[in-house]
Amino acid sequence: MSIKEQWIEFIHDLQNRICTAVEQEDGKALFVEDQWTRDGGGGGKTRVITNGNVFEKGGVNTSVVYGKVTDTMRKALNVNGDQWFAAGLSLVIHPFNPFVPTVHCNYRMFELYNEQGDTIDRWFGGGTDLTPYYLFEEDAVHFHSTYKNVCDVFDSSFYPRFKKVCDDYFVNTHRDNECRGIGGIFYDHQKADDNKDVDFWMNFGKACGNAFIPAYLPIVGKRKRTAFEPPHKYWQEIRRGRYVEFNLVHDRGTIFGLKTNGRTESILMSLPATVRFDYNYQPVPGSEEDRLLQACKHPREWIATTDITEEDWASRVNRC
């Protein structure tokens, strides 16, 4: 198979595996699939899960799209070709329990062709980041360690470099550079060269995509039965508001999709079901809510965090 065909096969298989694992973790709700076609070429499969035991709303989307390079694309992507192709998987999962974090994942490839149909450019991009509402440091360590282990197999410089890119990207600059969560990894426009060929970058993307289930679902399993009260849910919806702000104001993929007549329902599947936008809401200094906010204001090196015992976590939950 060609590089393109291998990648398409991978993202569809990954979509199947992630949906199955999420359904098993939820134990009630199932994904509903919506297949769609794109005017101009291609289409995708959007799968949405709602009102489950664990997951309030989530979407796992694959898209395989192509078409003519437009002036909008030339300006937005700084590309110069005749035709393009893009294929990727993107997901966002919003749990019901505020002690379970929201998660985002996106892995994609892009090809550019000349008028004769020859491939003149190709790159890979993607990443995964975690957005908790209450901070459990061992969860942050687990999530980041999972992706560091993947990165280290390919290049030991990847994790610190791609973590910083993630920390710098998922930021609400209009809110005094407040991160929407505690990061992960993020990379874009990675191309083959003399040291790292196209197979290297495709295999790296596959490995990162495969790491999603072991990085995220153990955290869900550990926190999904944690008892919570209305104030915890209130805070979750406040933080979800920040999530919405980033996606609609800053996220390049969302903005580009909406400006180029992308499929709106699939683009906005990332938005949570319920949010709050209270005027100048500030958590109580020193509270668990404030502790999460400080982690978003000051990105940390999570893998260097000191391990904390289960008794410590139980105590912190009880104080919330």
Secondary structure by P-SEA (a helix, b strand, c coil): ccaaaaaaaaaaaaaaaaaaaaaaaaccbbbbbbbbccccbbbbbbbbbcccccccbbbbbbbbbcccccaaaaaaccccccccccccccbbbbbccccbbbbbbbbbbbbbbcccccccccccccbbbbbbccccaaaaaaaaaaaaaaaaacccccaaaaaaaaaaccccccccccccccccbbbcbbbbcccccaaaaaaaaaaaaaacccccaaaaaacccccccaaaaaaaaaaaaaaaaaaacccaaaaaaaaacccccccccccccccccccccccccccaaaaaaaaaaccccccccccccaaaaaaaaaac
